[in-house]
Amino acid sequence: MNSKIYLDEKVRQAHYQDLLHEAEKQRLLAQLPRDCRSISRYAAGRIGLLLLKLGTWLKQFEQSPIAHENHVIRLQ
């Protein structure tokens, strides 16, 4: 029976530490200036745009030999 009390106390302490950690994280996030958050959103948006452009370019590159197949000059 004593081990159950010990385990219950350990679980309670772990939960308390998790709550403290989460509260600290929220406190630190609240201290960040709004500009810092917008910079990360801006960076994420730019990376997304870059990936979209890259995907479009790769699709065009993939389709270009098929589209120009009739215009290929073959040397013998």
PDB file of N, H, CA, C and O in Angstrom:
ATOM      1  N   MET A   1       0.811  -1.189   0.000  1.00  0.00           N
ATOM      2  CA  MET A   1       0.000   0.000   0.000  1.00  0.00           C
ATOM      3  C   MET A   1       0.863   1.264   0.000  1.00  0.00           C
ATOM      4  O   MET A   1       0.474   2.282  -0.573  1.00  0.00           O
ATOM      5  N   ASN A   2       1.999   1.202   0.624  1.00  0.00           N
ATOM      6  H   ASN A   2       2.315   0.375   1.090  1.00  0.00           H
ATOM      7  CA  ASN A   2       2.899   2.334   0.709  1.00  0.00           C
ATOM      8  C   ASN A   2       3.424   2.728  -0.674  1.00  0.00           C
ATOM      9  O   ASN A   2       3.625   3.911  -0.947  1.00  0.00           O
ATOM     10  N   SER A   3       3.647   1.736  -1.549  1.00  0.00           N
ATOM     11  H   SER A   3       3.484   0.775  -1.327  1.00  0.00           H
ATOM     12  CA  SER A   3       4.167   2.047  -2.882  1.00  0.00           C
ATOM     13  C   SER A   3       3.126   2.794  -3.720  1.00  0.00           C
ATOM     14  O   SER A   3       3.488   3.610  -4.568  1.00  0.00           O
ATOM     15  N   LYS A   4       1.846   2.525  -3.491  1.00  0.00           N
ATOM     16  H   LYS A   4       1.552   1.863  -2.802  1.00  0.00           H
ATOM     17  CA  LYS A   4       0.802   3.247  -4.223  1.00  0.00           C
ATOM     18  C   LYS A   4       0.806   4.729  -3.850  1.00  0.00           C
ATOM     19  O   LYS A   4       0.651   5.590  -4.716  1.00  0.00           O
ATOM     20  N   ILE A   5       0.979   5.021  -2.589  1.00  0.00           N
ATOM     21  H   ILE A   5       1.105   4.322  -1.885  1.00  0.00           H
ATOM     22  CA  ILE A   5       1.040   6.414  -2.139  1.00  0.00           C
ATOM     23  C   ILE A   5       2.262   7.098  -2.764  1.00  0.00           C
ATOM     24  O   ILE A   5       2.186   8.245  -3.204  1.00  0.00           O
ATOM     25  N   TYR A   6       3.379   6.379  -2.794  1.00  0.00           N
ATOM     26  H   TYR A   6       3.440   5.447  -2.436  1.00  0.00           H
ATOM     27  CA  TYR A   6       4.603   6.923  -3.385  1.00  0.00           C
ATOM     28  C   TYR A   6       4.387   7.226  -4.868  1.00  0.00           C
ATOM     29  O   TYR A   6       4.764   8.294  -5.349  1.00  0.00           O
ATOM     30  N   LEU A   7       3.775   6.274  -5.594  1.00  0.00           N
ATOM     31  H   LEU A   7       3.469   5.406  -5.203  1.00  0.00           H
ATOM     32  CA  LEU A   7       3.532   6.469  -7.021  1.00  0.00           C
ATOM     33  C   LEU A   7       2.545   7.603  -7.272  1.00  0.00           C
ATOM     34  O   LEU A   7       2.718   8.389  -8.203  1.00  0.00           O
ATOM     35  N   ASP A   8       1.530   7.684  -6.455  1.00  0.00           N
ATOM     36  H   ASP A   8       1.389   7.046  -5.699  1.00  0.00           H
ATOM     37  CA  ASP A   8       0.561   8.776  -6.587  1.00  0.00           C
ATOM     38  C   ASP A   8       1.234  10.132  -6.387  1.00  0.00           C
ATOM     39  O   ASP A   8       0.939  11.090  -7.102  1.00  0.00           O
ATOM     40  N   GLU A   9       2.128  10.207  -5.423  1.00  0.00           N
ATOM     41  H   GLU A   9       2.368   9.430  -4.842  1.00  0.00           H
ATOM     42  CA  GLU A   9       2.854  11.457  -5.167  1.00  0.00           C
ATOM     43  C   GLU A   9       3.748  11.806  -6.357  1.00  0.00           C
ATOM     44  O   GLU A   9       3.833  12.970  -6.750  1.00  0.00           O
ATOM     45  N   LYS A  10       4.406  10.813  -6.925  1.00  0.00           N
ATOM     46  H   LYS A  10       4.337   9.868  -6.606  1.00  0.00           H
ATOM     47  CA  LYS A  10       5.275  11.054  -8.085  1.00  0.00           C
ATOM     48  C   LYS A  10       4.461  11.546  -9.285  1.00  0.00           C
ATOM     49  O   LYS A  10       4.893  12.452  -9.998  1.00  0.00           O
ATOM     50  N   VAL A  11       3.294  10.955  -9.505  1.00  0.00           N
ATOM     51  H   VAL A  11       2.944  10.219  -8.925  1.00  0.00           H
ATOM     52  CA  VAL A  11       2.422  11.382 -10.602  1.00  0.00           C
ATOM     53  C   VAL A  11       1.953  12.810 -10.373  1.00  0.00           C
ATOM     54  O   VAL A  11       1.922  13.616 -11.302  1.00  0.00           O
ATOM     55  N   ARG A  12       1.590  13.120  -9.136  1.00  0.00           N
ATOM     56  H   ARG A  12       1.616  12.464  -8.381  1.00  0.00           H
ATOM     57  CA  ARG A  12       1.148  14.471  -8.802  1.00  0.00           C
ATOM     58  C   ARG A  12       2.268  15.482  -9.035  1.00  0.00           C
ATOM     59  O   ARG A  12       2.028  16.555  -9.588  1.00  0.00           O
ATOM     60  N   GLN A  13       3.493  15.145  -8.615  1.00  0.00           N
ATOM     61  H   GLN A  13       3.687  14.274  -8.166  1.00  0.00           H
ATOM     62  CA  GLN A  13       4.638  16.034  -8.823  1.00  0.00           C
ATOM     63  C   GLN A  13       4.935  16.224 -10.301  1.00  0.00           C
ATOM     64  O   GLN A  13       5.235  17.337 -10.734  1.00  0.00           O
ATOM     65  N   ALA A  14       4.857  15.159 -11.072  1.00  0.00           N
ATOM     66  H   ALA A  14       4.614  14.255 -10.719  1.00  0.00           H
ATOM     67  CA  ALA A  14       5.112  15.257 -12.517  1.00  0.00           C
ATOM     68  C   ALA A  14       4.062  16.146 -13.181  1.00  0.00           C
ATOM     69  O   ALA A  14       4.393  16.962 -14.042  1.00  0.00           O
ATOM     70  N   HIS A  15       2.832  15.994 -12.794  1.00  0.00           N
ATOM     71  H   HIS A  15       2.564  15.332 -12.095  1.00  0.00           H
ATOM     72  CA  HIS A  15       1.757  16.824 -13.344  1.00  0.00           C
ATOM     73  C   HIS A  15       1.968  18.287 -12.976  1.00  0.00           C
ATOM     74  O   HIS A  15       1.782  19.175 -13.808  1.00  0.00           O
ATOM     75  N   TYR A  16       2.352  18.534 -11.744  1.00  0.00           N
ATOM     76  H   TYR A  16       2.504  17.813 -11.068  1.00  0.00           H
ATOM     77  CA  TYR A  16       2.625  19.896 -11.286  1.00  0.00           C
ATOM     78  C   TYR A  16       3.773  20.509 -12.090  1.00  0.00           C
ATOM     79  O   TYR A  16       3.700  21.670 -12.491  1.00  0.00           O
ATOM     80  N   GLN A  17       4.834  19.731 -12.325  1.00  0.00           N
ATOM     81  H   GLN A  17       4.893  18.787 -11.999  1.00  0.00           H
ATOM     82  CA  GLN A  17       5.959  20.223 -13.122  1.00  0.00           C
ATOM     83  C   GLN A  17       5.527  20.532 -14.560  1.00  0.00           C
ATOM     84  O   GLN A  17       5.979  21.515 -15.147  1.00  0.00           O
ATOM     85  N   ASP A  18       4.658  19.699 -15.121  1.00  0.00           N
ATOM     86  H   ASP A  18       4.291  18.900 -14.644  1.00  0.00           H
ATOM     87  CA  ASP A  18       4.135  19.961 -16.462  1.00  0.00           C
ATOM     88  C   ASP A  18       3.353  21.265 -16.502  1.00  0.00           C
ATOM     89  O   ASP A  18       3.479  22.049 -17.443  1.00  0.00           O
ATOM     90  N   LEU A  19       2.540  21.489 -15.468  1.00  0.00           N
ATOM     91  H   LEU A  19       2.438  20.852 -14.704  1.00  0.00           H
ATOM     92  CA  LEU A  19       1.776  22.733 -15.399  1.00  0.00           C
ATOM     93  C   LEU A  19       2.692  23.945 -15.281  1.00  0.00           C
ATOM     94  O   LEU A  19       2.461  24.969 -15.925  1.00  0.00           O
ATOM     95  N   LEU A  20       3.729  23.827 -14.460  1.00  0.00           N
ATOM     96  H   LEU A  20       3.917  22.996 -13.937  1.00  0.00           H
ATOM     97  CA  LEU A  20       4.694  24.928 -14.326  1.00  0.00           C
ATOM     98  C   LEU A  20       5.403  25.202 -15.649  1.00  0.00           C
ATOM     99  O   LEU A  20       5.587  26.354 -16.041  1.00  0.00           O
ATOM    100  N   HIS A  21       5.789  24.149 -16.318  1.00  0.00           N
ATOM    101  H   HIS A  21       5.640  23.212 -16.000  1.00  0.00           H
ATOM    102  CA  HIS A  21       6.476  24.291 -17.607  1.00  0.00           C
ATOM    103  C   HIS A  21       5.562  24.974 -18.632  1.00  0.00           C
ATOM    104  O   HIS A  21       6.002  25.869 -19.353  1.00  0.00           O
ATOM    105  N   GLU A  22       4.319  24.563 -18.697  1.00  0.00           N
ATOM    106  H   GLU A  22       3.962  23.835 -18.112  1.00  0.00           H
ATOM    107  CA  GLU A  22       3.365  25.160 -19.631  1.00  0.00           C
ATOM    108  C   GLU A  22       3.109  26.623 -19.296  1.00  0.00           C
ATOM    109  O   GLU A  22       3.015  27.457 -20.196  1.00  0.00           O
ATOM    110  N   ALA A  23       2.998  26.940 -18.010  1.00  0.00           N
ATOM    111  H   ALA A  23       3.074  26.262 -17.279  1.00  0.00           H
ATOM    112  CA  ALA A  23       2.784  28.326 -17.592  1.00  0.00           C
ATOM    113  C   ALA A  23       3.992  29.187 -17.953  1.00  0.00           C
ATOM    114  O   ALA A  23       3.833  30.326 -18.392  1.00  0.00           O
ATOM    115  N   GLU A  24       5.178  28.658 -17.772  1.00  0.00           N
ATOM    116  H   GLU A  24       5.308  27.733 -17.415  1.00  0.00           H
ATOM    117  CA  GLU A  24       6.399  29.398 -18.131  1.00  0.00           C
ATOM    118  C   GLU A  24       6.455  29.648 -19.634  1.00  0.00           C
ATOM    119  O   GLU A  24       6.830  30.733 -20.077  1.00  0.00           O
ATOM    120  N   LYS A  25       6.084  28.647 -20.404  1.00  0.00           N
ATOM    121  H   LYS A  25       5.779  27.765 -20.044  1.00  0.00           H
ATOM    122  CA  LYS A  25       6.083  28.794 -21.854  1.00  0.00           C
ATOM    123  C   LYS A  25       5.088  29.876 -22.283  1.00  0.00           C
ATOM    124  O   LYS A  25       5.395  30.696 -23.148  1.00  0.00           O
ATOM    125  N   GLN A  26       3.909  29.875 -21.683  1.00  0.00           N
ATOM    126  H   GLN A  26       3.660  29.208 -20.980  1.00  0.00           H
ATOM    127  CA  GLN A  26       2.908  30.896 -22.003  1.00  0.00           C
ATOM    128  C   GLN A  26       3.385  32.288 -21.589  1.00  0.00           C
ATOM    129  O   GLN A  26       3.147  33.268 -22.294  1.00  0.00           O
ATOM    130  N   ARG A  27       4.050  32.364 -20.457  1.00  0.00           N
ATOM    131  H   ARG A  27       4.243  31.567 -19.884  1.00  0.00           H
ATOM    132  CA  ARG A  27       4.566  33.648 -19.990  1.00  0.00           C
ATOM    133  C   ARG A  27       5.621  34.191 -20.954  1.00  0.00           C
ATOM    134  O   ARG A  27       5.624  35.380 -21.273  1.00  0.00           O
ATOM    135  N   LEU A  28       6.512  33.317 -21.415  1.00  0.00           N
ATOM    136  H   LEU A  28       6.510  32.351 -21.156  1.00  0.00           H
ATOM    137  CA  LEU A  28       7.547  33.748 -22.347  1.00  0.00           C
ATOM    138  C   LEU A  28       6.958  34.160 -23.691  1.00  0.00           C
ATOM    139  O   LEU A  28       7.410  35.133 -24.296  1.00  0.00           O
ATOM    140  N   LEU A  29       5.961  33.431 -24.156  1.00  0.00           N
ATOM    141  H   LEU A  29       5.595  32.641 -23.665  1.00  0.00           H
ATOM    142  CA  LEU A  29       5.301  33.800 -25.407  1.00  0.00           C
ATOM    143  C   LEU A  29       4.598  35.145 -25.295  1.00  0.00           C
ATOM    144  O   LEU A  29       4.593  35.934 -26.239  1.00  0.00           O
ATOM    145  N   ALA A  30       4.008  35.397 -24.143  1.00  0.00           N
ATOM    146  H   ALA A  30       4.012  34.756 -23.375  1.00  0.00           H
ATOM    147  CA  ALA A  30       3.309  36.667 -23.940  1.00  0.00           C
ATOM    148  C   ALA A  30       4.284  37.834 -23.920  1.00  0.00           C
ATOM    149  O   ALA A  30       3.903  38.957 -24.251  1.00  0.00           O
ATOM    150  N   GLN A  31       5.529  37.593 -23.540  1.00  0.00           N
ATOM    151  H   GLN A  31       5.838  36.681 -23.271  1.00  0.00           H
ATOM    152  CA  GLN A  31       6.525  38.663 -23.481  1.00  0.00           C
ATOM    153  C   GLN A  31       7.118  38.987 -24.849  1.00  0.00           C
ATOM    154  O   GLN A  31       7.706  40.053 -25.035  1.00  0.00           O
ATOM    155  N   LEU A  32       6.966  38.074 -25.802  1.00  0.00           N
ATOM    156  H   LEU A  32       6.489  37.209 -25.651  1.00  0.00           H
ATOM    157  CA  LEU A  32       7.515  38.343 -27.124  1.00  0.00           C
ATOM    158  C   LEU A  32       6.806  39.528 -27.752  1.00  0.00           C
ATOM    159  O   LEU A  32       5.587  39.660 -27.651  1.00  0.00           O
ATOM    160  N   PRO A  33       7.569  40.379 -28.394  1.00  0.00           N
ATOM    161  CA  PRO A  33       6.906  41.500 -29.079  1.00  0.00           C
ATOM    162  C   PRO A  33       6.079  40.976 -30.254  1.00  0.00           C
ATOM    163  O   PRO A  33       6.396  39.940 -30.837  1.00  0.00           O
ATOM    164  N   ARG A  34       5.052  41.681 -30.580  1.00  0.00           N
ATOM    165  H   ARG A  34       4.794  42.523 -30.106  1.00  0.00           H
ATOM    166  CA  ARG A  34       4.169  41.281 -31.685  1.00  0.00           C
ATOM    167  C   ARG A  34       4.949  41.195 -32.996  1.00  0.00           C
ATOM    168  O   ARG A  34       4.637  40.372 -33.857  1.00  0.00           O
ATOM    169  N   ASP A  35       5.965  42.049 -33.142  1.00  0.00           N
ATOM    170  H   ASP A  35       6.218  42.718 -32.443  1.00  0.00           H
ATOM    171  CA  ASP A  35       6.765  42.042 -34.364  1.00  0.00           C
ATOM    172  C   ASP A  35       7.461  40.711 -34.561  1.00  0.00           C
ATOM    173  O   ASP A  35       7.575  40.228 -35.687  1.00  0.00           O
ATOM    174  N   CYS A  36       7.928  40.113 -33.471  1.00  0.00           N
ATOM    175  H   CYS A  36       7.835  40.506 -32.556  1.00  0.00           H
ATOM    176  CA  CYS A  36       8.631  38.835 -33.567  1.00  0.00           C
ATOM    177  C   CYS A  36       7.698  37.756 -34.091  1.00  0.00           C
ATOM    178  O   CYS A  36       8.090  36.922 -34.907  1.00  0.00           O
ATOM    179  N   ARG A  37       6.466  37.780 -33.616  1.00  0.00           N
ATOM    180  H   ARG A  37       6.147  38.457 -32.952  1.00  0.00           H
ATOM    181  CA  ARG A  37       5.497  36.809 -34.099  1.00  0.00           C
ATOM    182  C   ARG A  37       5.190  37.038 -35.568  1.00  0.00           C
ATOM    183  O   ARG A  37       5.053  36.082 -36.331  1.00  0.00           O
ATOM    184  N   SER A  38       5.082  38.306 -35.972  1.00  0.00           N
ATOM    185  H   SER A  38       5.193  39.082 -35.352  1.00  0.00           H
ATOM    186  CA  SER A  38       4.765  38.592 -37.368  1.00  0.00           C
ATOM    187  C   SER A  38       5.952  38.246 -38.275  1.00  0.00           C
ATOM    188  O   SER A  38       5.762  37.886 -39.436  1.00  0.00           O
ATOM    189  N   ILE A  39       7.158  38.355 -37.751  1.00  0.00           N
ATOM    190  H   ILE A  39       7.313  38.648 -36.808  1.00  0.00           H
ATOM    191  CA  ILE A  39       8.328  37.981 -38.534  1.00  0.00           C
ATOM    192  C   ILE A  39       8.306  36.489 -38.824  1.00  0.00           C
ATOM    193  O   ILE A  39       8.617  36.068 -39.938  1.00  0.00           O
ATOM    194  N   SER A  40       7.942  35.690 -37.835  1.00  0.00           N
ATOM    195  H   SER A  40       7.690  36.032 -36.930  1.00  0.00           H
ATOM    196  CA  SER A  40       7.896  34.254 -38.063  1.00  0.00           C
ATOM    197  C   SER A  40       6.780  33.898 -39.045  1.00  0.00           C
ATOM    198  O   SER A  40       6.953  33.005 -39.874  1.00  0.00           O
ATOM    199  N   ARG A  41       5.651  34.575 -38.962  1.00  0.00           N
ATOM    200  H   ARG A  41       5.510  35.300 -38.288  1.00  0.00           H
ATOM    201  CA  ARG A  41       4.575  34.352 -39.934  1.00  0.00           C
ATOM    202  C   ARG A  41       5.013  34.772 -41.324  1.00  0.00           C
ATOM    203  O   ARG A  41       4.727  34.085 -42.304  1.00  0.00           O
ATOM    204  N   TYR A  42       5.705  35.898 -41.412  1.00  0.00           N
ATOM    205  H   TYR A  42       5.937  36.456 -40.616  1.00  0.00           H
ATOM    206  CA  TYR A  42       6.204  36.379 -42.697  1.00  0.00           C
ATOM    207  C   TYR A  42       7.175  35.364 -43.295  1.00  0.00           C
ATOM    208  O   TYR A  42       7.097  35.044 -44.481  1.00  0.00           O
ATOM    209  N   ALA A  43       8.091  34.861 -42.463  1.00  0.00           N
ATOM    210  H   ALA A  43       8.154  35.121 -41.500  1.00  0.00           H
ATOM    211  CA  ALA A  43       9.064  33.880 -42.939  1.00  0.00           C
ATOM    212  C   ALA A  43       8.372  32.603 -43.396  1.00  0.00           C
ATOM    213  O   ALA A  43       8.730  32.036 -44.428  1.00  0.00           O
ATOM    214  N   ALA A  44       7.391  32.154 -42.639  1.00  0.00           N
ATOM    215  H   ALA A  44       7.100  32.615 -41.801  1.00  0.00           H
ATOM    216  CA  ALA A  44       6.649  30.953 -43.028  1.00  0.00           C
ATOM    217  C   ALA A  44       5.907  31.185 -44.339  1.00  0.00           C
ATOM    218  O   ALA A  44       5.859  30.299 -45.192  1.00  0.00           O
ATOM    219  N   GLY A  45       5.339  32.352 -44.498  1.00  0.00           N
ATOM    220  H   GLY A  45       5.379  33.071 -43.805  1.00  0.00           H
ATOM    221  CA  GLY A  45       4.643  32.682 -45.742  1.00  0.00           C
ATOM    222  C   GLY A  45       5.578  32.720 -46.932  1.00  0.00           C
ATOM    223  O   GLY A  45       5.240  32.234 -48.011  1.00  0.00           O
ATOM    224  N   ARG A  46       6.762  33.302 -46.736  1.00  0.00           N
ATOM    225  H   ARG A  46       7.036  33.697 -45.859  1.00  0.00           H
ATOM    226  CA  ARG A  46       7.735  33.373 -47.820  1.00  0.00           C
ATOM    227  C   ARG A  46       8.239  31.984 -48.207  1.00  0.00           C
ATOM    228  O   ARG A  46       8.427  31.693 -49.388  1.00  0.00           O
ATOM    229  N   ILE A  47       8.455  31.134 -47.212  1.00  0.00           N
ATOM    230  H   ILE A  47       8.303  31.371 -46.253  1.00  0.00           H
ATOM    231  CA  ILE A  47       8.893  29.768 -47.501  1.00  0.00           C
ATOM    232  C   ILE A  47       7.802  29.026 -48.255  1.00  0.00           C
ATOM    233  O   ILE A  47       8.088  28.289 -49.199  1.00  0.00           O
ATOM    234  N   GLY A  48       6.552  29.215 -47.845  1.00  0.00           N
ATOM    235  H   GLY A  48       6.319  29.813 -47.078  1.00  0.00           H
ATOM    236  CA  GLY A  48       5.434  28.584 -48.555  1.00  0.00           C
ATOM    237  C   GLY A  48       5.351  29.053 -49.991  1.00  0.00           C
ATOM    238  O   GLY A  48       5.137  28.247 -50.897  1.00  0.00           O
ATOM    239  N   LEU A  49       5.519  30.351 -50.213  1.00  0.00           N
ATOM    240  H   LEU A  49       5.693  31.006 -49.478  1.00  0.00           H
ATOM    241  CA  LEU A  49       5.496  30.895 -51.566  1.00  0.00           C
ATOM    242  C   LEU A  49       6.640  30.332 -52.398  1.00  0.00           C
ATOM    243  O   LEU A  49       6.455  29.987 -53.565  1.00  0.00           O
ATOM    244  N   LEU A  50       7.815  30.240 -51.801  1.00  0.00           N
ATOM    245  H   LEU A  50       7.965  30.520 -50.853  1.00  0.00           H
ATOM    246  CA  LEU A  50       8.959  29.669 -52.494  1.00  0.00           C
ATOM    247  C   LEU A  50       8.690  28.216 -52.889  1.00  0.00           C
ATOM    248  O   LEU A  50       9.026  27.803 -53.999  1.00  0.00           O
ATOM    249  N   LEU A  51       8.092  27.451 -51.995  1.00  0.00           N
ATOM    250  H   LEU A  51       7.819  27.786 -51.094  1.00  0.00           H
ATOM    251  CA  LEU A  51       7.776  26.053 -52.301  1.00  0.00           C
ATOM    252  C   LEU A  51       6.741  25.949 -53.418  1.00  0.00           C
ATOM    253  O   LEU A  51       6.838  25.068 -54.272  1.00  0.00           O
ATOM    254  N   LEU A  52       5.755  26.841 -53.418  1.00  0.00           N
ATOM    255  H   LEU A  52       5.676  27.556 -52.724  1.00  0.00           H
ATOM    256  CA  LEU A  52       4.775  26.842 -54.504  1.00  0.00           C
ATOM    257  C   LEU A  52       5.429  27.163 -55.844  1.00  0.00           C
ATOM    258  O   LEU A  52       5.145  26.512 -56.850  1.00  0.00           O
ATOM    259  N   LYS A  53       6.302  28.163 -55.858  1.00  0.00           N
ATOM    260  H   LYS A  53       6.533  28.692 -55.041  1.00  0.00           H
ATOM    261  CA  LYS A  53       7.003  28.506 -57.095  1.00  0.00           C
ATOM    262  C   LYS A  53       7.887  27.362 -57.561  1.00  0.00           C
ATOM    263  O   LYS A  53       7.956  27.065 -58.753  1.00  0.00           O
ATOM    264  N   LEU A  54       8.557  26.727 -56.619  1.00  0.00           N
ATOM    265  H   LEU A  54       8.501  26.968 -55.650  1.00  0.00           H
ATOM    266  CA  LEU A  54       9.414  25.595 -56.960  1.00  0.00           C
ATOM    267  C   LEU A  54       8.581  24.454 -57.545  1.00  0.00           C
ATOM    268  O   LEU A  54       8.984  23.835 -58.530  1.00  0.00           O
ATOM    269  N   GLY A  55       7.423  24.175 -56.944  1.00  0.00           N
ATOM    270  H   GLY A  55       7.096  24.678 -56.144  1.00  0.00           H
ATOM    271  CA  GLY A  55       6.548  23.126 -57.459  1.00  0.00           C
ATOM    272  C   GLY A  55       6.067  23.430 -58.859  1.00  0.00           C
ATOM    273  O   GLY A  55       6.027  22.541 -59.710  1.00  0.00           O
ATOM    274  N   THR A  56       5.696  24.694 -59.112  1.00  0.00           N
ATOM    275  H   THR A  56       5.728  25.416 -58.421  1.00  0.00           H
ATOM    276  CA  THR A  56       5.258  25.096 -60.443  1.00  0.00           C
ATOM    277  C   THR A  56       6.395  24.946 -61.442  1.00  0.00           C
ATOM    278  O   THR A  56       6.189  24.450 -62.550  1.00  0.00           O
ATOM    279  N   TRP A  57       7.578  25.365 -61.059  1.00  0.00           N
ATOM    280  H   TRP A  57       7.745  25.768 -60.159  1.00  0.00           H
ATOM    281  CA  TRP A  57       8.735  25.261 -61.939  1.00  0.00           C
ATOM    282  C   TRP A  57       9.047  23.796 -62.250  1.00  0.00           C
ATOM    283  O   TRP A  57       9.347  23.452 -63.393  1.00  0.00           O
ATOM    284  N   LEU A  58       8.975  22.939 -61.237  1.00  0.00           N
ATOM    285  H   LEU A  58       8.731  23.218 -60.309  1.00  0.00           H
ATOM    286  CA  LEU A  58       9.251  21.519 -61.462  1.00  0.00           C
ATOM    287  C   LEU A  58       8.209  20.888 -62.372  1.00  0.00           C
ATOM    288  O   LEU A  58       8.548  20.038 -63.196  1.00  0.00           O
ATOM    289  N   LYS A  59       6.942  21.287 -62.240  1.00  0.00           N
ATOM    290  H   LYS A  59       6.666  21.977 -61.571  1.00  0.00           H
ATOM    291  CA  LYS A  59       5.911  20.771 -63.144  1.00  0.00           C
ATOM    292  C   LYS A  59       6.184  21.198 -64.575  1.00  0.00           C
ATOM    293  O   LYS A  59       6.043  20.399 -65.501  1.00  0.00           O
ATOM    294  N   GLN A  60       6.575  22.459 -64.763  1.00  0.00           N
ATOM    295  H   GLN A  60       6.689  23.108 -64.011  1.00  0.00           H
ATOM    296  CA  GLN A  60       6.885  22.938 -66.109  1.00  0.00           C
ATOM    297  C   GLN A  60       8.103  22.215 -66.668  1.00  0.00           C
ATOM    298  O   GLN A  60       8.137  21.857 -67.845  1.00  0.00           O
ATOM    299  N   PHE A  61       9.087  22.006 -65.831  1.00  0.00           N
ATOM    300  H   PHE A  61       9.060  22.298 -64.874  1.00  0.00           H
ATOM    301  CA  PHE A  61      10.301  21.310 -66.256  1.00  0.00           C
ATOM    302  C   PHE A  61       9.976  19.867 -66.634  1.00  0.00           C
ATOM    303  O   PHE A  61      10.517  19.339 -67.606  1.00  0.00           O
ATOM    304  N   GLU A  62       9.096  19.235 -65.867  1.00  0.00           N
ATOM    305  H   GLU A  62       8.658  19.664 -65.078  1.00  0.00           H
ATOM    306  CA  GLU A  62       8.709  17.853 -66.132  1.00  0.00           C
ATOM    307  C   GLU A  62       7.932  17.754 -67.439  1.00  0.00           C
ATOM    308  O   GLU A  62       8.091  16.777 -68.170  1.00  0.00           O
ATOM    309  N   GLN A  63       7.103  18.732 -67.746  1.00  0.00           N
ATOM    310  H   GLN A  63       6.973  19.525 -67.152  1.00  0.00           H
ATOM    311  CA  GLN A  63       6.262  18.690 -68.926  1.00  0.00           C
ATOM    312  C   GLN A  63       6.965  19.212 -70.174  1.00  0.00           C
ATOM    313  O   GLN A  63       6.495  18.940 -71.279  1.00  0.00           O
ATOM    314  N   SER A  64       8.054  19.939 -70.054  1.00  0.00           N
ATOM    315  H   SER A  64       8.435  20.161 -69.156  1.00  0.00           H
ATOM    316  CA  SER A  64       8.685  20.562 -71.212  1.00  0.00           C
ATOM    317  C   SER A  64       9.178  19.558 -72.253  1.00  0.00           C
ATOM    318  O   SER A  64       8.982  19.841 -73.434  1.00  0.00           O
ATOM    319  N   PRO A  65       9.792  18.423 -71.946  1.00  0.00           N
ATOM    320  CA  PRO A  65      10.199  17.493 -73.010  1.00  0.00           C
ATOM    321  C   PRO A  65       8.998  16.922 -73.769  1.00  0.00           C
ATOM    322  O   PRO A  65       9.097  16.670 -74.970  1.00  0.00           O
ATOM    323  N   ILE A  66       7.881  16.717 -73.096  1.00  0.00           N
ATOM    324  H   ILE A  66       7.801  16.921 -72.121  1.00  0.00           H
ATOM    325  CA  ILE A  66       6.680  16.194 -73.734  1.00  0.00           C
ATOM    326  C   ILE A  66       6.089  17.247 -74.672  1.00  0.00           C
ATOM    327  O   ILE A  66       5.671  16.922 -75.783  1.00  0.00           O
ATOM    328  N   ALA A  67       6.055  18.480 -74.239  1.00  0.00           N
ATOM    329  H   ALA A  67       6.395  18.745 -73.337  1.00  0.00           H
ATOM    330  CA  ALA A  67       5.461  19.545 -75.038  1.00  0.00           C
ATOM    331  C   ALA A  67       6.301  19.857 -76.267  1.00  0.00           C
ATOM    332  O   ALA A  67       5.752  20.255 -77.295  1.00  0.00           O
ATOM    333  N   HIS A  68       7.617  19.686 -76.189  1.00  0.00           N
ATOM    334  H   HIS A  68       8.062  19.363 -75.355  1.00  0.00           H
ATOM    335  CA  HIS A  68       8.518  20.041 -77.282  1.00  0.00           C
ATOM    336  C   HIS A  68       9.026  18.813 -78.027  1.00  0.00           C
ATOM    337  O   HIS A  68      10.011  18.905 -78.759  1.00  0.00           O
ATOM    338  N   GLU A  69       8.386  17.690 -77.857  1.00  0.00           N
ATOM    339  H   GLU A  69       7.586  17.615 -77.262  1.00  0.00           H
ATOM    340  CA  GLU A  69       8.851  16.449 -78.467  1.00  0.00           C
ATOM    341  C   GLU A  69       8.846  16.542 -79.993  1.00  0.00           C
ATOM    342  O   GLU A  69       9.740  15.996 -80.640  1.00  0.00           O
ATOM    343  N   ASN A  70       7.868  17.216 -80.575  1.00  0.00           N
ATOM    344  H   ASN A  70       7.142  17.659 -80.049  1.00  0.00           H
ATOM    345  CA  ASN A  70       7.773  17.334 -82.025  1.00  0.00           C
ATOM    346  C   ASN A  70       8.809  18.295 -82.595  1.00  0.00           C
ATOM    347  O   ASN A  70       9.056  18.293 -83.801  1.00  0.00           O
ATOM    348  N   HIS A  71       9.400  19.093 -81.764  1.00  0.00           N
ATOM    349  H   HIS A  71       9.200  19.094 -80.784  1.00  0.00           H
ATOM    350  CA  HIS A  71      10.347  20.112 -82.226  1.00  0.00           C
ATOM    351  C   HIS A  71      11.796  19.729 -81.970  1.00  0.00           C
ATOM    352  O   HIS A  71      12.686  20.567 -82.112  1.00  0.00           O
ATOM    353  N   VAL A  72      12.047  18.502 -81.603  1.00  0.00           N
ATOM    354  H   VAL A  72      11.324  17.821 -81.488  1.00  0.00           H
ATOM    355  CA  VAL A  72      13.401  18.071 -81.293  1.00  0.00           C
ATOM    356  C   VAL A  72      14.111  17.720 -82.602  1.00  0.00           C
ATOM    357  O   VAL A  72      13.577  16.986 -83.433  1.00  0.00           O
ATOM    358  N   ILE A  73      15.299  18.247 -82.767  1.00  0.00           N
ATOM    359  H   ILE A  73      15.732  18.843 -82.091  1.00  0.00           H
ATOM    360  CA  ILE A  73      16.114  17.939 -83.941  1.00  0.00           C
ATOM    361  C   ILE A  73      17.060  16.799 -83.569  1.00  0.00           C
ATOM    362  O   ILE A  73      17.821  16.890 -82.606  1.00  0.00           O
ATOM    363  N   ARG A  74      16.996  15.745 -84.339  1.00  0.00           N
ATOM    364  H   ARG A  74      16.378  15.671 -85.122  1.00  0.00           H
ATOM    365  CA  ARG A  74      17.842  14.587 -84.042  1.00  0.00           C
ATOM    366  C   ARG A  74      19.008  14.573 -85.037  1.00  0.00           C
ATOM    367  O   ARG A  74      18.827  14.626 -86.253  1.00  0.00           O
ATOM    368  N   LEU A  75      20.189  14.500 -84.471  1.00  0.00           N
ATOM    369  H   LEU A  75      20.337  14.457 -83.483  1.00  0.00           H
ATOM    370  CA  LEU A  75      21.394  14.404 -85.297  1.00  0.00           C
ATOM    371  C   LEU A  75      21.771  12.944 -85.457  1.00  0.00           C
ATOM    372  O   LEU A  75      21.746  12.167 -84.502  1.00  0.00           O
ATOM    373  N   GLN A  76      22.130  12.579 -86.716  1.00  0.00           N
ATOM    374  H   GLN A  76      22.150  13.210 -87.492  1.00  0.00           H
ATOM    375  CA  GLN A  76      22.531  11.187 -86.943  1.00  0.00           C
ATOM    376  C   GLN A  76      24.004  11.089 -87.232  1.00  0.00           C
ATOM    377  O   GLN A  76      24.519   9.992 -87.448  1.00  0.00           O
TER     378      GLN A  76
END
